[in-house]
Amino acid sequence: MTIHFLNCFTWSARIPSDWRTGALCPLVETDHGLLLVDTGLGRDDYRRPPVVLQALRLVTRPPMDPEEAAVRQVARLGYRPEEVRDIVLTHLHFDHAGGLPDFPHARVHIHRREHEAFHRFPRHPLDLGYVRRNAAHGPVFVLHEAAGEHWHGFEAIRLPLEPEVWMIPLFGHTCGHCGVAIRTEGSWLFHVGSAAPIGFSRPVPPRMASLMVGRHAPRLRAFRTAHPEMQMTTGHMWLNFFE
């Protein structure tokens, strides 16, 4: 099994200017096709940036390179878009789900609460990160809910996928935000999405971090310290991670 760490959207802060990050989308080669965790921006987002991205460009300087679209990177690895059989979403914000229309044949696994939040009227400022056109093509959503299972002490949902994949509810950043744990050779990749600050660093004051990522960051930091054998990643990583 091979995992590719794709940067599917580069952010460059205006202040401080050295804050440059990428939206991490792990791509897993399996015996049953490709598994993609989140999608970053899609091709259409680079051609027609959604309103929320246009607003964020006032405080950031994203290079807006269409070659960063996941579908372009999948092609450069020698695969066709339809070979992405399954997509597991941490949440439906535009910078994590904008590429869904590029993979219309994939099943999209998501927590039921997140699916409901995406389709309802916004109730929280972070709900403005949802872009309805990302699901206008009618993707096949596979909705999941917890049923009493656990993974390393976390409430968890075993997905019907191989290799072993678990969805870990980490509600806070969005109503139905989840992490994703993937069995690797001898250990795990635990992708916590936006439930922890960039690369587990502390780039913003604690109160702001709590508002942006939710309440799980301290527990995830402790878990990371207790399990050095696992690779843990966040939804946005510093660019040197990809380099």
ABEGO torsion letter per residue (X at the ends): XBBBBBBAEBBBBAOBAABBBBBBBBBBBBAAEBBBBEAEBBAAAAABBBAAAAAAAAABBBAGBAAABAAAAAAAAGBBAAABABBBBABABAAAAAAAAABAABBBBBBAAAAAAAABBBABAAAAABBAAAAAAGBBBBBBBBAGBBBGGBBBBBBBBOBBBBBBBBBGABAABBBBBBBBBGBBBBBAEAABBBGGBBABBAAAAAAAAEAAAAAAAAAAAABAABBBBBABBBAAAAX
